[in-house]
Amino acid sequence: MLWVVLIMISIAIYQVPDLLRQKKWRELAAFALLWLTAGIYAFLAVIRYPLPSVIEALVFVNKILSLPFLKTGS
């Protein structure tokens, strides 16, 4: 679990200063959202929490948003 924390922190240390220096606020917000999502997913995977498959996640998103490119054909 410590490795997950160290890797996630090192990614942030590498990416965030450039985004701040260049004042790319939207990119920083997108990075933060993806970074947080990846960190939570990695943490849950390390503690062996039962995670849904990618297909189950796409079906769930399709039910909520009704995206036409995710239609299952039924």
N, C-alpha and C positions, 0 to 999 in steps of 0.2 A: 504494500500500500504506500510505503514511503517513496518508492520509485515513481508511482503515478504523480504524487505531489511534486516531486523534484522535476519531473519531465514537464508537467504543466507550467510550473513556475519558470522554468528555463525558456519555454516557448513564449510566455508573456514577456519576459525580460528581453528577448530577442526582437519581438514584434512591436510592442507598445511604444518604446521611445521614438522610433521613426514616425509612427502615426501621429504622435503628439507634436513632434518637431515640424512636421509638414501640415499640421492642423487639419488632418483628414478625420473630421469628427464622425461622419457617417460610417466610414470604414472602420473606425475604432469601435463604434457601437455594434456593427455587424461582427467584428472580430470578438468582442466581449461576449456577445450572445452565443456565437458558435463555440468559443473557448469554454464558456461555462457549461454549455450542453455536453461538449466532449468530456469535460472534467467529471461531470456528474455520471455520465455513462461509463467512463473508465473506472470510477470509484465503485459503482454498482457491480461492474463486471469483476473487479478484484475481490469484492466480498462475496462473490458468487450469488448475487441476487438474481432470481429468475427474470430475465429480460425478454420482451416480445421479439419475434423475428421481424425482419425488415418488411416482409409481406404483410404481417399483421398490422404493423405501424402504417403502411400505405393504405390498407383497407380502412383503418380507423380515420385517417386523414380524409380519405375519399368520402366517407359517410358524413363527416362534418362539413367539408367544403364543397362536395359534389364536383370535383374537378373532372372535366371531360376526358382528359388523357389518361386517367386512372380507372376508367370503366372496366369492369370485370367481365362484361358480356352477358350478365344474367338479367 
